[in-house]
Amino acid sequence: MGKAFEKILSLRLQEFTEGVNGLSRAQNGFRKERSTIDAVGLVVELARTEIAGVRWRRGAKCYAAIIRPVVKNSFNTARWTCIIDALRTMTVPAYLMRVLTNYFKDRVLF
């Protein structure tokens, strides 16, 4: 029963998280039809673009560095209040915000 309820919530939230005021286009994690492979492809393309420049008067080409912060269990440690605040900025309707606030209330993740 809980899984069905979560699926309904997820589908309703996607209308807003994927909309104009939704998640950043650069975010790939936890999104439909996006994967880690897509993110790696974007980084590789950016690096290729940056180092493809032509030297001008013996100047240096552009170089790119990859810095990858490690966030262990990022979803498991996300604060529910931060998630609710982020959803408010996406103009999620009040009824759905009330449902989610109640869903997160006194919730503990093991």
Salt bridges, closest charged atoms under 4 A:
GLU6 OE2 - ARG107 NH2 3.64
GLU18 OE1 - ARG31 NH2 2.70
ASP85 OD1 - ARG88 NH1 3.17
